[in-house]
């Protein structure tokens, strides 16, 4: 059995700010339920390494990321179709 990395779909604060206006312009009743997530899926271990590089440190893994945090990657397709891609500014 192949281990699958635990992943998530981060959304940068700049992308949140850029997506607020187009999202509010789409407000309707009943409201659309949209995944508020980034366009890319990232493994937890990758983001830990990135954070380590920002603080000049090396993260120490204490076990598989799945044991700490389950995968929570989201599908951004509907959000992209309604409000546009993240990172477009």
PDB file of N, CA, C and O in Angstrom:
ATOM      1  N   UNK A   1       0.835  -1.173   0.000  1.00  0.00           N
ATOM      2  CA  UNK A   1       0.000   0.000   0.000  1.00  0.00           C
ATOM      3  C   UNK A   1       0.891   1.252   0.000  1.00  0.00           C
ATOM      4  O   UNK A   1       1.804   1.362   0.818  1.00  0.00           O
ATOM      5  N   UNK A   2       0.632   2.175  -0.898  1.00  0.00           N
ATOM      6  CA  UNK A   2       1.396   3.400  -1.000  1.00  0.00           C
ATOM      7  C   UNK A   2       0.819   4.448  -0.055  1.00  0.00           C
ATOM      8  O   UNK A   2      -0.393   4.660  -0.003  1.00  0.00           O
ATOM      9  N   UNK A   3       1.713   5.102   0.692  1.00  0.00           N
ATOM     10  CA  UNK A   3       1.250   6.163   1.581  1.00  0.00           C
ATOM     11  C   UNK A   3       0.912   7.398   0.762  1.00  0.00           C
ATOM     12  O   UNK A   3       1.679   7.800  -0.113  1.00  0.00           O
ATOM     13  N   UNK A   4      -0.206   7.983   1.039  1.00  0.00           N
ATOM     14  CA  UNK A   4      -0.612   9.222   0.392  1.00  0.00           C
ATOM     15  C   UNK A   4      -0.338  10.359   1.356  1.00  0.00           C
ATOM     16  O   UNK A   4      -0.741  10.294   2.518  1.00  0.00           O
ATOM     17  N   UNK A   5       0.341  11.402   0.894  1.00  0.00           N
ATOM     18  CA  UNK A   5       0.622  12.501   1.835  1.00  0.00           C
ATOM     19  C   UNK A   5      -0.655  13.215   2.249  1.00  0.00           C
ATOM     20  O   UNK A   5      -1.600  13.335   1.469  1.00  0.00           O
ATOM     21  N   UNK A   6      -0.665  13.687   3.496  1.00  0.00           N
ATOM     22  CA  UNK A   6      -1.782  14.503   3.970  1.00  0.00           C
ATOM     23  C   UNK A   6      -1.655  15.867   3.308  1.00  0.00           C
ATOM     24  O   UNK A   6      -0.592  16.485   3.362  1.00  0.00           O
ATOM     25  N   UNK A   7      -2.721  16.339   2.688  1.00  0.00           N
ATOM     26  CA  UNK A   7      -2.672  17.576   1.919  1.00  0.00           C
ATOM     27  C   UNK A   7      -3.747  18.556   2.366  1.00  0.00           C
ATOM     28  O   UNK A   7      -4.725  18.181   3.013  1.00  0.00           O
ATOM     29  N   UNK A   8      -3.547  19.807   2.009  1.00  0.00           N
ATOM     30  CA  UNK A   8      -4.556  20.823   2.240  1.00  0.00           C
ATOM     31  C   UNK A   8      -4.482  21.842   1.112  1.00  0.00           C
ATOM     32  O   UNK A   8      -3.592  21.761   0.265  1.00  0.00           O
ATOM     33  N   UNK A   9      -5.391  22.784   1.090  1.00  0.00           N
ATOM     34  CA  UNK A   9      -5.490  23.779   0.017  1.00  0.00           C
ATOM     35  C   UNK A   9      -5.394  25.182   0.612  1.00  0.00           C
ATOM     36  O   UNK A   9      -6.414  25.840   0.816  1.00  0.00           O
ATOM     37  N   UNK A  10      -4.171  25.644   0.892  1.00  0.00           N
ATOM     38  CA  UNK A  10      -4.036  26.938   1.551  1.00  0.00           C
ATOM     39  C   UNK A  10      -4.463  28.086   0.642  1.00  0.00           C
ATOM     40  O   UNK A  10      -4.328  28.016  -0.580  1.00  0.00           O
ATOM     41  N   UNK A  11      -4.977  29.134   1.260  1.00  0.00           N
ATOM     42  CA  UNK A  11      -5.381  30.338   0.542  1.00  0.00           C
ATOM     43  C   UNK A  11      -4.654  31.511   1.192  1.00  0.00           C
ATOM     44  O   UNK A  11      -4.880  31.810   2.365  1.00  0.00           O
ATOM     45  N   UNK A  12      -3.797  32.166   0.445  1.00  0.00           N
ATOM     46  CA  UNK A  12      -2.999  33.274   0.970  1.00  0.00           C
ATOM     47  C   UNK A  12      -3.897  34.464   1.294  1.00  0.00           C
ATOM     48  O   UNK A  12      -4.911  34.685   0.633  1.00  0.00           O
ATOM     49  N   UNK A  13      -3.519  35.226   2.312  1.00  0.00           N
ATOM     50  CA  UNK A  13      -4.328  36.383   2.721  1.00  0.00           C
ATOM     51  C   UNK A  13      -4.490  37.399   1.588  1.00  0.00           C
ATOM     52  O   UNK A  13      -5.525  38.061   1.509  1.00  0.00           O
ATOM     53  N   UNK A  14      -3.503  37.536   0.721  1.00  0.00           N
ATOM     54  CA  UNK A  14      -3.644  38.434  -0.433  1.00  0.00           C
ATOM     55  C   UNK A  14      -4.734  37.935  -1.381  1.00  0.00           C
ATOM     56  O   UNK A  14      -5.489  38.725  -1.948  1.00  0.00           O
ATOM     57  N   UNK A  15      -4.804  36.612  -1.544  1.00  0.00           N
ATOM     58  CA  UNK A  15      -5.847  36.032  -2.397  1.00  0.00           C
ATOM     59  C   UNK A  15      -7.226  36.229  -1.778  1.00  0.00           C
ATOM     60  O   UNK A  15      -8.198  36.487  -2.488  1.00  0.00           O
ATOM     61  N   UNK A  16      -7.311  36.107  -0.459  1.00  0.00           N
ATOM     62  CA  UNK A  16      -8.587  36.347   0.227  1.00  0.00           C
ATOM     63  C   UNK A  16      -9.049  37.763  -0.087  1.00  0.00           C
ATOM     64  O   UNK A  16     -10.201  37.972  -0.468  1.00  0.00           O
ATOM     65  N   UNK A  17      -8.154  38.740   0.073  1.00  0.00           N
ATOM     66  CA  UNK A  17      -8.510  40.138  -0.190  1.00  0.00           C
ATOM     67  C   UNK A  17      -8.929  40.332  -1.646  1.00  0.00           C
ATOM     68  O   UNK A  17      -9.883  41.059  -1.925  1.00  0.00           O
ATOM     69  N   UNK A  18      -8.224  39.690  -2.568  1.00  0.00           N
ATOM     70  CA  UNK A  18      -8.548  39.831  -3.990  1.00  0.00           C
ATOM     71  C   UNK A  18      -9.876  39.178  -4.359  1.00  0.00           C
ATOM     72  O   UNK A  18     -10.540  39.614  -5.300  1.00  0.00           O
ATOM     73  N   UNK A  19     -10.268  38.140  -3.630  1.00  0.00           N
ATOM     74  CA  UNK A  19     -11.478  37.386  -3.980  1.00  0.00           C
ATOM     75  C   UNK A  19     -12.736  37.888  -3.270  1.00  0.00           C
ATOM     76  O   UNK A  19     -13.842  37.473  -3.617  1.00  0.00           O
ATOM     77  N   UNK A  20     -12.587  38.770  -2.286  1.00  0.00           N
ATOM     78  CA  UNK A  20     -13.761  39.248  -1.549  1.00  0.00           C
ATOM     79  C   UNK A  20     -14.719  39.997  -2.465  1.00  0.00           C
ATOM     80  O   UNK A  20     -15.910  39.685  -2.494  1.00  0.00           O
ATOM     81  N   UNK A  21     -14.230  40.968  -3.206  1.00  0.00           N
ATOM     82  CA  UNK A  21     -15.114  41.777  -4.046  1.00  0.00           C
ATOM     83  C   UNK A  21     -15.862  40.943  -5.090  1.00  0.00           C
ATOM     84  O   UNK A  21     -17.084  41.059  -5.180  1.00  0.00           O
ATOM     85  N   UNK A  22     -15.178  40.106  -5.885  1.00  0.00           N
ATOM     86  CA  UNK A  22     -15.945  39.309  -6.847  1.00  0.00           C
ATOM     87  C   UNK A  22     -16.904  38.324  -6.174  1.00  0.00           C
ATOM     88  O   UNK A  22     -17.955  38.002  -6.728  1.00  0.00           O
ATOM     89  N   UNK A  23     -16.545  37.851  -4.989  1.00  0.00           N
ATOM     90  CA  UNK A  23     -17.431  36.927  -4.277  1.00  0.00           C
ATOM     91  C   UNK A  23     -18.681  37.645  -3.778  1.00  0.00           C
ATOM     92  O   UNK A  23     -19.787  37.115  -3.885  1.00  0.00           O
ATOM     93  N   UNK A  24     -18.507  38.853  -3.231  1.00  0.00           N
ATOM     94  CA  UNK A  24     -19.660  39.610  -2.743  1.00  0.00           C
ATOM     95  C   UNK A  24     -20.584  40.019  -3.892  1.00  0.00           C
ATOM     96  O   UNK A  24     -21.797  40.118  -3.712  1.00  0.00           O
ATOM     97  N   UNK A  25     -20.013  40.252  -5.057  1.00  0.00           N
ATOM     98  CA  UNK A  25     -20.820  40.626  -6.222  1.00  0.00           C
ATOM     99  C   UNK A  25     -21.737  39.484  -6.658  1.00  0.00           C
ATOM    100  O   UNK A  25     -22.712  39.706  -7.376  1.00  0.00           O
ATOM    101  N   UNK A  26     -21.429  38.283  -6.229  1.00  0.00           N
ATOM    102  CA  UNK A  26     -22.220  37.108  -6.601  1.00  0.00           C
ATOM    103  C   UNK A  26     -23.254  36.735  -5.545  1.00  0.00           C
ATOM    104  O   UNK A  26     -23.952  35.731  -5.689  1.00  0.00           O
ATOM    105  N   UNK A  27     -23.359  37.532  -4.489  1.00  0.00           N
ATOM    106  CA  UNK A  27     -24.288  37.220  -3.404  1.00  0.00           C
ATOM    107  C   UNK A  27     -25.709  37.083  -3.935  1.00  0.00           C
ATOM    108  O   UNK A  27     -26.167  37.890  -4.743  1.00  0.00           O
ATOM    109  N   UNK A  28     -26.391  36.053  -3.469  1.00  0.00           N
ATOM    110  CA  UNK A  28     -27.759  35.783  -3.918  1.00  0.00           C
ATOM    111  C   UNK A  28     -28.482  34.992  -2.836  1.00  0.00           C
ATOM    112  O   UNK A  28     -27.869  34.476  -1.901  1.00  0.00           O
ATOM    113  N   UNK A  29     -29.783  34.911  -2.985  1.00  0.00           N
ATOM    114  CA  UNK A  29     -30.582  34.076  -2.097  1.00  0.00           C
ATOM    115  C   UNK A  29     -31.298  33.047  -2.957  1.00  0.00           C
ATOM    116  O   UNK A  29     -32.015  33.421  -3.886  1.00  0.00           O
ATOM    117  N   UNK A  30     -31.129  31.795  -2.681  1.00  0.00           N
ATOM    118  CA  UNK A  30     -30.304  31.199  -1.623  1.00  0.00           C
ATOM    119  C   UNK A  30     -28.818  31.311  -1.987  1.00  0.00           C
ATOM    120  O   UNK A  30     -28.463  31.363  -3.164  1.00  0.00           O
ATOM    121  N   UNK A  31     -27.972  31.347  -0.983  1.00  0.00           N
ATOM    122  CA  UNK A  31     -26.538  31.513  -1.241  1.00  0.00           C
ATOM    123  C   UNK A  31     -25.918  30.258  -1.848  1.00  0.00           C
ATOM    124  O   UNK A  31     -26.374  29.142  -1.602  1.00  0.00           O
ATOM    125  N   UNK A  32     -24.880  30.460  -2.636  1.00  0.00           N
ATOM    126  CA  UNK A  32     -24.102  29.335  -3.166  1.00  0.00           C
ATOM    127  C   UNK A  32     -23.141  28.874  -2.076  1.00  0.00           C
ATOM    128  O   UNK A  32     -22.588  29.697  -1.347  1.00  0.00           O
ATOM    129  N   UNK A  33     -22.943  27.589  -1.963  1.00  0.00           N
ATOM    130  CA  UNK A  33     -21.965  27.045  -1.023  1.00  0.00           C
ATOM    131  C   UNK A  33     -20.700  26.781  -1.831  1.00  0.00           C
ATOM    132  O   UNK A  33     -20.693  25.982  -2.768  1.00  0.00           O
ATOM    133  N   UNK A  34     -19.628  27.475  -1.443  1.00  0.00           N
ATOM    134  CA  UNK A  34     -18.391  27.442  -2.216  1.00  0.00           C
ATOM    135  C   UNK A  34     -17.225  27.104  -1.297  1.00  0.00           C
ATOM    136  O   UNK A  34     -17.140  27.631  -0.188  1.00  0.00           O
ATOM    137  N   UNK A  35     -16.327  26.230  -1.743  1.00  0.00           N
ATOM    138  CA  UNK A  35     -15.118  25.943  -0.982  1.00  0.00           C
ATOM    139  C   UNK A  35     -14.213  27.162  -1.050  1.00  0.00           C
ATOM    140  O   UNK A  35     -13.816  27.584  -2.136  1.00  0.00           O
ATOM    141  N   UNK A  36     -13.885  27.731   0.107  1.00  0.00           N
ATOM    142  CA  UNK A  36     -13.016  28.895   0.190  1.00  0.00           C
ATOM    143  C   UNK A  36     -11.621  28.358   0.411  1.00  0.00           C
ATOM    144  O   UNK A  36     -11.187  28.177   1.549  1.00  0.00           O
ATOM    145  N   UNK A  37     -10.910  28.101  -0.694  1.00  0.00           N
ATOM    146  CA  UNK A  37      -9.606  27.449  -0.615  1.00  0.00           C
ATOM    147  C   UNK A  37      -8.719  27.929  -1.750  1.00  0.00           C
ATOM    148  O   UNK A  37      -9.175  28.593  -2.681  1.00  0.00           O
ATOM    149  N   UNK A  38      -7.453  27.582  -1.654  1.00  0.00           N
ATOM    150  CA  UNK A  38      -6.509  27.925  -2.704  1.00  0.00           C
ATOM    151  C   UNK A  38      -6.653  27.004  -3.905  1.00  0.00           C
ATOM    152  O   UNK A  38      -7.350  25.991  -3.846  1.00  0.00           O
ATOM    153  N   UNK A  39      -5.991  27.364  -4.986  1.00  0.00           N
ATOM    154  CA  UNK A  39      -6.078  26.592  -6.220  1.00  0.00           C
ATOM    155  C   UNK A  39      -5.159  25.381  -6.235  1.00  0.00           C
ATOM    156  O   UNK A  39      -5.352  24.464  -7.033  1.00  0.00           O
ATOM    157  N   UNK A  40      -4.164  25.372  -5.360  1.00  0.00           N
ATOM    158  CA  UNK A  40      -3.192  24.278  -5.354  1.00  0.00           C
ATOM    159  C   UNK A  40      -3.330  23.425  -4.101  1.00  0.00           C
ATOM    160  O   UNK A  40      -3.653  23.922  -3.023  1.00  0.00           O
ATOM    161  N   UNK A  41      -3.080  22.140  -4.267  1.00  0.00           N
ATOM    162  CA  UNK A  41      -3.060  21.210  -3.142  1.00  0.00           C
ATOM    163  C   UNK A  41      -1.604  21.042  -2.720  1.00  0.00           C
ATOM    164  O   UNK A  41      -0.733  20.798  -3.555  1.00  0.00           O
ATOM    165  N   UNK A  42      -1.345  21.174  -1.420  1.00  0.00           N
ATOM    166  CA  UNK A  42       0.013  21.132  -0.892  1.00  0.00           C
ATOM    167  C   UNK A  42       0.084  20.093   0.215  1.00  0.00           C
ATOM    168  O   UNK A  42      -0.810  20.016   1.059  1.00  0.00           O
ATOM    169  N   UNK A  43       1.137  19.300   0.213  1.00  0.00           N
ATOM    170  CA  UNK A  43       1.346  18.322   1.291  1.00  0.00           C
ATOM    171  C   UNK A  43       1.784  19.054   2.548  1.00  0.00           C
ATOM    172  O   UNK A  43       2.555  20.011   2.484  1.00  0.00           O
ATOM    173  N   UNK A  44       1.285  18.594   3.698  1.00  0.00           N
ATOM    174  CA  UNK A  44       1.679  19.200   4.980  1.00  0.00           C
ATOM    175  C   UNK A  44       3.194  19.232   5.109  1.00  0.00           C
ATOM    176  O   UNK A  44       3.749  20.242   5.541  1.00  0.00           O
ATOM    177  N   UNK A  45       3.875  18.154   4.744  1.00  0.00           N
ATOM    178  CA  UNK A  45       5.333  18.110   4.886  1.00  0.00           C
ATOM    179  C   UNK A  45       5.997  19.197   4.047  1.00  0.00           C
ATOM    180  O   UNK A  45       7.024  19.742   4.451  1.00  0.00           O
ATOM    181  N   UNK A  46       5.424  19.523   2.877  1.00  0.00           N
ATOM    182  CA  UNK A  46       5.981  20.574   2.027  1.00  0.00           C
ATOM    183  C   UNK A  46       5.843  21.942   2.689  1.00  0.00           C
ATOM    184  O   UNK A  46       6.779  22.741   2.660  1.00  0.00           O
ATOM    185  N   UNK A  47       4.692  22.213   3.279  1.00  0.00           N
ATOM    186  CA  UNK A  47       4.511  23.513   3.924  1.00  0.00           C
ATOM    187  C   UNK A  47       5.383  23.619   5.174  1.00  0.00           C
ATOM    188  O   UNK A  47       5.871  24.704   5.489  1.00  0.00           O
ATOM    189  N   UNK A  48       5.586  22.514   5.891  1.00  0.00           N
ATOM    190  CA  UNK A  48       6.471  22.539   7.046  1.00  0.00           C
ATOM    191  C   UNK A  48       7.900  22.874   6.611  1.00  0.00           C
ATOM    192  O   UNK A  48       8.581  23.662   7.267  1.00  0.00           O
ATOM    193  N   UNK A  49       8.355  22.272   5.501  1.00  0.00           N
ATOM    194  CA  UNK A  49       9.698  22.576   4.991  1.00  0.00           C
ATOM    195  C   UNK A  49       9.789  24.040   4.571  1.00  0.00           C
ATOM    196  O   UNK A  49      10.808  24.689   4.810  1.00  0.00           O
ATOM    197  N   UNK A  50       8.739  24.563   3.952  1.00  0.00           N
ATOM    198  CA  UNK A  50       8.733  25.966   3.520  1.00  0.00           C
ATOM    199  C   UNK A  50       8.818  26.891   4.741  1.00  0.00           C
ATOM    200  O   UNK A  50       9.601  27.840   4.747  1.00  0.00           O
ATOM    201  N   UNK A  51       8.026  26.618   5.754  1.00  0.00           N
ATOM    202  CA  UNK A  51       8.073  27.435   6.972  1.00  0.00           C
ATOM    203  C   UNK A  51       9.465  27.350   7.602  1.00  0.00           C
ATOM    204  O   UNK A  51      10.003  28.356   8.062  1.00  0.00           O
ATOM    205  N   UNK A  52      10.037  26.161   7.620  1.00  0.00           N
ATOM    206  CA  UNK A  52      11.391  25.997   8.144  1.00  0.00           C
ATOM    207  C   UNK A  52      12.388  26.857   7.392  1.00  0.00           C
ATOM    208  O   UNK A  52      13.278  27.451   8.002  1.00  0.00           O
ATOM    209  N   UNK A  53      12.251  26.932   6.073  1.00  0.00           N
ATOM    210  CA  UNK A  53      13.180  27.758   5.293  1.00  0.00           C
ATOM    211  C   UNK A  53      12.996  29.239   5.601  1.00  0.00           C
ATOM    212  O   UNK A  53      13.960  30.001   5.527  1.00  0.00           O
ATOM    213  N   UNK A  54      11.789  29.661   5.944  1.00  0.00           N
ATOM    214  CA  UNK A  54      11.535  31.064   6.280  1.00  0.00           C
ATOM    215  C   UNK A  54      12.150  31.458   7.616  1.00  0.00           C
ATOM    216  O   UNK A  54      12.509  32.618   7.819  1.00  0.00           O
ATOM    217  N   UNK A  55      12.273  30.504   8.521  1.00  0.00           N
ATOM    218  CA  UNK A  55      12.815  30.798   9.852  1.00  0.00           C
ATOM    219  C   UNK A  55      14.214  30.212  10.047  1.00  0.00           C
ATOM    220  O   UNK A  55      14.715  30.127  11.169  1.00  0.00           O
ATOM    221  N   UNK A  56      14.836  29.808   8.936  1.00  0.00           N
ATOM    222  CA  UNK A  56      16.168  29.199   8.978  1.00  0.00           C
ATOM    223  C   UNK A  56      16.221  28.011   9.924  1.00  0.00           C
ATOM    224  O   UNK A  56      17.171  27.853  10.692  1.00  0.00           O
ATOM    225  N   UNK A  57      15.196  27.184   9.860  1.00  0.00           N
ATOM    226  CA  UNK A  57      15.141  25.988  10.683  1.00  0.00           C
ATOM    227  C   UNK A  57      14.805  24.772   9.848  1.00  0.00           C
ATOM    228  O   UNK A  57      14.428  24.885   8.682  1.00  0.00           O
ATOM    229  N   UNK A  58      14.944  23.635  10.444  1.00  0.00           N
ATOM    230  CA  UNK A  58      14.599  22.389   9.784  1.00  0.00           C
ATOM    231  C   UNK A  58      13.552  21.688  10.639  1.00  0.00           C
ATOM    232  O   UNK A  58      13.831  21.317  11.779  1.00  0.00           O
ATOM    233  N   UNK A  59      12.344  21.502  10.097  1.00  0.00           N
ATOM    234  CA  UNK A  59      11.320  20.832  10.895  1.00  0.00           C
ATOM    235  C   UNK A  59      11.696  19.382  11.166  1.00  0.00           C
ATOM    236  O   UNK A  59      12.296  18.716  10.322  1.00  0.00           O
ATOM    237  N   UNK A  60      11.342  18.908  12.336  1.00  0.00           N
ATOM    238  CA  UNK A  60      11.581  17.523  12.711  1.00  0.00           C
ATOM    239  C   UNK A  60      10.268  16.776  12.626  1.00  0.00           C
ATOM    240  O   UNK A  60       9.296  17.127  13.294  1.00  0.00           O
ATOM    241  N   UNK A  61      10.246  15.739  11.799  1.00  0.00           N
ATOM    242  CA  UNK A  61       9.024  14.941  11.679  1.00  0.00           C
ATOM    243  C   UNK A  61       8.978  13.928  12.809  1.00  0.00           C
ATOM    244  O   UNK A  61       9.956  13.229  13.075  1.00  0.00           O
ATOM    245  N   UNK A  62       7.832  13.858  13.469  1.00  0.00           N
ATOM    246  CA  UNK A  62       7.665  12.926  14.577  1.00  0.00           C
ATOM    247  C   UNK A  62       6.772  11.769  14.203  1.00  0.00           C
ATOM    248  O   UNK A  62       6.376  10.981  15.062  1.00  0.00           O
ATOM    249  N   UNK A  63       6.461  11.661  12.965  1.00  0.00           N
ATOM    250  CA  UNK A  63       5.597  10.597  12.477  1.00  0.00           C
ATOM    251  C   UNK A  63       4.916  11.080  11.209  1.00  0.00           C
ATOM    252  O   UNK A  63       5.101  12.225  10.795  1.00  0.00           O
ATOM    253  N   UNK A  64       4.139  10.221  10.602  1.00  0.00           N
ATOM    254  CA  UNK A  64       3.468  10.641   9.369  1.00  0.00           C
ATOM    255  C   UNK A  64       2.514  11.797   9.621  1.00  0.00           C
ATOM    256  O   UNK A  64       1.843  11.844  10.652  1.00  0.00           O
ATOM    257  N   UNK A  65       2.455  12.728   8.680  1.00  0.00           N
ATOM    258  CA  UNK A  65       1.577  13.900   8.819  1.00  0.00           C
ATOM    259  C   UNK A  65       0.124  13.478   9.009  1.00  0.00           C
ATOM    260  O   UNK A  65      -0.652  14.194   9.641  1.00  0.00           O
ATOM    261  N   UNK A  66      -0.246  12.328   8.471  1.00  0.00           N
ATOM    262  CA  UNK A  66      -1.620  11.856   8.602  1.00  0.00           C
ATOM    263  C   UNK A  66      -2.005  11.643  10.060  1.00  0.00           C
ATOM    264  O   UNK A  66      -3.176  11.761  10.421  1.00  0.00           O
ATOM    265  N   UNK A  67      -1.005  11.324  10.908  1.00  0.00           N
ATOM    266  CA  UNK A  67      -1.313  11.085  12.315  1.00  0.00           C
ATOM    267  C   UNK A  67      -1.525  12.402  13.062  1.00  0.00           C
ATOM    268  O   UNK A  67      -2.139  12.419  14.129  1.00  0.00           O
ATOM    269  N   UNK A  68      -1.022  13.497  12.506  1.00  0.00           N
ATOM    270  CA  UNK A  68      -1.152  14.797  13.142  1.00  0.00           C
ATOM    271  C   UNK A  68      -2.360  15.531  12.591  1.00  0.00           C
ATOM    272  O   UNK A  68      -3.125  16.126  13.350  1.00  0.00           O
ATOM    273  N   UNK A  69      -2.534  15.495  11.305  1.00  0.00           N
ATOM    274  CA  UNK A  69      -3.572  16.265  10.642  1.00  0.00           C
ATOM    275  C   UNK A  69      -4.037  15.482   9.414  1.00  0.00           C
ATOM    276  O   UNK A  69      -3.216  15.135   8.565  1.00  0.00           O
ATOM    277  N   UNK A  70      -5.321  15.202   9.304  1.00  0.00           N
ATOM    278  CA  UNK A  70      -5.795  14.476   8.125  1.00  0.00           C
ATOM    279  C   UNK A  70      -5.790  15.378   6.889  1.00  0.00           C
ATOM    280  O   UNK A  70      -5.723  16.602   7.000  1.00  0.00           O
ATOM    281  N   UNK A  71      -5.862  14.761   5.727  1.00  0.00           N
ATOM    282  CA  UNK A  71      -5.966  15.546   4.494  1.00  0.00           C
ATOM    283  C   UNK A  71      -7.262  16.343   4.512  1.00  0.00           C
ATOM    284  O   UNK A  71      -8.312  15.859   4.935  1.00  0.00           O
ATOM    285  N   UNK A  72      -7.156  17.566   4.046  1.00  0.00           N
ATOM    286  CA  UNK A  72      -8.353  18.396   3.953  1.00  0.00           C
ATOM    287  C   UNK A  72      -8.300  19.245   2.683  1.00  0.00           C
ATOM    288  O   UNK A  72      -8.746  20.393   2.674  1.00  0.00           O
ATOM    289  N   UNK A  73      -7.748  18.668   1.613  1.00  0.00           N
ATOM    290  CA  UNK A  73      -7.690  19.372   0.339  1.00  0.00           C
ATOM    291  C   UNK A  73      -9.108  19.571  -0.190  1.00  0.00           C
ATOM    292  O   UNK A  73      -9.953  18.680  -0.100  1.00  0.00           O
ATOM    293  N   UNK A  74      -9.346  20.746  -0.735  1.00  0.00           N
ATOM    294  CA  UNK A  74     -10.671  21.100  -1.243  1.00  0.00           C
ATOM    295  C   UNK A  74     -10.624  21.236  -2.763  1.00  0.00           C
ATOM    296  O   UNK A  74      -9.552  21.376  -3.351  1.00  0.00           O
ATOM    297  N   UNK A  75     -11.785  21.194  -3.383  1.00  0.00           N
ATOM    298  CA  UNK A  75     -11.900  21.383  -4.822  1.00  0.00           C
ATOM    299  C   UNK A  75     -12.242  22.854  -5.087  1.00  0.00           C
ATOM    300  O   UNK A  75     -13.328  23.300  -4.718  1.00  0.00           O
ATOM    301  N   UNK A  76     -11.339  23.617  -5.717  1.00  0.00           N
ATOM    302  CA  UNK A  76     -11.581  25.041  -5.939  1.00  0.00           C
ATOM    303  C   UNK A  76     -12.369  25.346  -7.217  1.00  0.00           C
ATOM    304  O   UNK A  76     -12.547  26.519  -7.548  1.00  0.00           O
ATOM    305  N   UNK A  77     -12.839  24.349  -7.932  1.00  0.00           N
ATOM    306  CA  UNK A  77     -13.436  24.556  -9.257  1.00  0.00           C
ATOM    307  C   UNK A  77     -14.605  25.544  -9.242  1.00  0.00           C
ATOM    308  O   UNK A  77     -14.656  26.440 -10.085  1.00  0.00           O
ATOM    309  N   UNK A  78     -15.541  25.401  -8.308  1.00  0.00           N
ATOM    310  CA  UNK A  78     -16.692  26.296  -8.289  1.00  0.00           C
ATOM    311  C   UNK A  78     -16.263  27.718  -7.943  1.00  0.00           C
ATOM    312  O   UNK A  78     -16.705  28.670  -8.586  1.00  0.00           O
ATOM    313  N   UNK A  79     -15.402  27.871  -6.928  1.00  0.00           N
ATOM    314  CA  UNK A  79     -14.914  29.203  -6.563  1.00  0.00           C
ATOM    315  C   UNK A  79     -14.197  29.859  -7.741  1.00  0.00           C
ATOM    316  O   UNK A  79     -14.394  31.044  -8.012  1.00  0.00           O
ATOM    317  N   UNK A  80     -13.364  29.085  -8.441  1.00  0.00           N
ATOM    318  CA  UNK A  80     -12.660  29.620  -9.609  1.00  0.00           C
ATOM    319  C   UNK A  80     -13.644  30.065 -10.695  1.00  0.00           C
ATOM    320  O   UNK A  80     -13.456  31.114 -11.312  1.00  0.00           O
ATOM    321  N   UNK A  81     -14.678  29.279 -10.926  1.00  0.00           N
ATOM    322  CA  UNK A  81     -15.629  29.621 -11.982  1.00  0.00           C
ATOM    323  C   UNK A  81     -16.447  30.859 -11.626  1.00  0.00           C
ATOM    324  O   UNK A  81     -16.869  31.598 -12.515  1.00  0.00           O
ATOM    325  N   UNK A  82     -16.674  31.088 -10.333  1.00  0.00           N
ATOM    326  CA  UNK A  82     -17.494  32.217  -9.895  1.00  0.00           C
ATOM    327  C   UNK A  82     -16.670  33.495  -9.665  1.00  0.00           C
ATOM    328  O   UNK A  82     -17.069  34.575 -10.101  1.00  0.00           O
ATOM    329  N   UNK A  83     -15.518  33.371  -8.980  1.00  0.00           N
ATOM    330  CA  UNK A  83     -14.774  34.548  -8.545  1.00  0.00           C
ATOM    331  C   UNK A  83     -13.414  34.680  -9.199  1.00  0.00           C
ATOM    332  O   UNK A  83     -12.734  35.688  -9.004  1.00  0.00           O
ATOM    333  N   UNK A  84     -13.005  33.693  -9.964  1.00  0.00           N
ATOM    334  CA  UNK A  84     -11.702  33.753 -10.620  1.00  0.00           C
ATOM    335  C   UNK A  84     -10.635  32.994  -9.852  1.00  0.00           C
ATOM    336  O   UNK A  84     -10.866  32.525  -8.738  1.00  0.00           O
ATOM    337  N   UNK A  85      -9.463  32.878 -10.463  1.00  0.00           N
ATOM    338  CA  UNK A  85      -8.389  32.132  -9.823  1.00  0.00           C
ATOM    339  C   UNK A  85      -7.754  32.890  -8.667  1.00  0.00           C
ATOM    340  O   UNK A  85      -7.791  34.119  -8.615  1.00  0.00           O
ATOM    341  N   UNK A  86      -7.182  32.146  -7.758  1.00  0.00           N
ATOM    342  CA  UNK A  86      -6.396  32.754  -6.675  1.00  0.00           C
ATOM    343  C   UNK A  86      -5.034  33.145  -7.245  1.00  0.00           C
ATOM    344  O   UNK A  86      -4.544  32.525  -8.189  1.00  0.00           O
ATOM    345  N   UNK A  87      -4.440  34.165  -6.670  1.00  0.00           N
ATOM    346  CA  UNK A  87      -3.117  34.567  -7.116  1.00  0.00           C
ATOM    347  C   UNK A  87      -3.092  35.313  -8.427  1.00  0.00           C
ATOM    348  O   UNK A  87      -2.061  35.347  -9.098  1.00  0.00           O
ATOM    349  N   UNK A  88      -4.210  35.915  -8.810  1.00  0.00           N
ATOM    350  CA  UNK A  88      -4.245  36.590 -10.104  1.00  0.00           C
ATOM    351  C   UNK A  88      -3.811  38.041 -10.037  1.00  0.00           C
ATOM    352  O   UNK A  88      -3.734  38.717 -11.063  1.00  0.00           O
ATOM    353  N   UNK A  89      -3.521  38.533  -8.815  1.00  0.00           N
ATOM    354  CA  UNK A  89      -3.115  39.942  -8.716  1.00  0.00           C
ATOM    355  C   UNK A  89      -1.642  40.108  -8.967  1.00  0.00           C
ATOM    356  O   UNK A  89      -1.131  41.227  -8.923  1.00  0.00           O
TER     357      UNK A  89
END
